[in-house]
Structure formats: C-alpha cells, structure tokens
Amino acid sequence: MTSYRSWVDRLLDGFRGEPDAIVVRDASRSLDLEDAACARTDVVYAVALPGEAGTFGVLALRSRGSWVEADEVREHLRRLVEPAAAVGPVVVVDRLPVTEQGKPDRTIVFELLRP
C-alpha cells in the first residue's frame, strides 16, 4: 500500500505541484486542474491530486441542487487537458471532507480517489 505522503511526493513529469495547485503544461499553455473542474457551473470546488502512471484524480464538490455525475466532469477535463495529461479517477461529492482547520482533507480525498 502506498502511503499518502509518498504518493503525493511522486509528482510525475508534466505536473508542477504546489500546495494548492496541480498545473498541466504543454507547449502552448498551462492549466490549473482545479480551476478547470470549477469551470463547470455545477462544480463549486475541486481538489486535484497526482495519480499513478501520469494520471491525476479530481474530487469535485457539486453545487447545491446539481445532479452532475463524475463521468460528465471527467469528460469535461478530458477535453481540456488531453493529450498533455490523462484523466484518472473523478469523484463527485455533495460535501467536501475537511480538516479541523476547515481545509480540504487530502488524506480522505486520496482514499476516495484510490481505484
């Protein structure tokens, strides 16, 4: 089993990791994955984490009253980032897991995104 810390530390080529952003770069542009997910009006917040074999996973918080599904968010991201990066697991939730400090709980997000 891969630990959360070692998994996050293994940022892959093509990703630039910062505490609050994963950015996909290709020859012509840079794209923040969380911003890309939130470009949909039915997603109000997103957490992106690097995944296995050049992929990334996204946990998306759907807006109140929205019925957006993971496949719709995944397809939206595919259109924006491929072939620069491969879309991995996408999970859509109604409630964001947060730490006691109110920040996204990346340990829980990691577990939710694990295949």
Buried (B, 14 or more C-beta within 10 A) or exposed (E): EEEBEEBBEEBBEBBEBEEEEBBBEEEEEEBBBBEBBBEBEBBBBBBBBBBBEBBBBBBBBBBEEBEBEBEBBBEBBBEBBEEBBBBBBBBBBEEBBEEEEEEBBBBBBBEBBBE
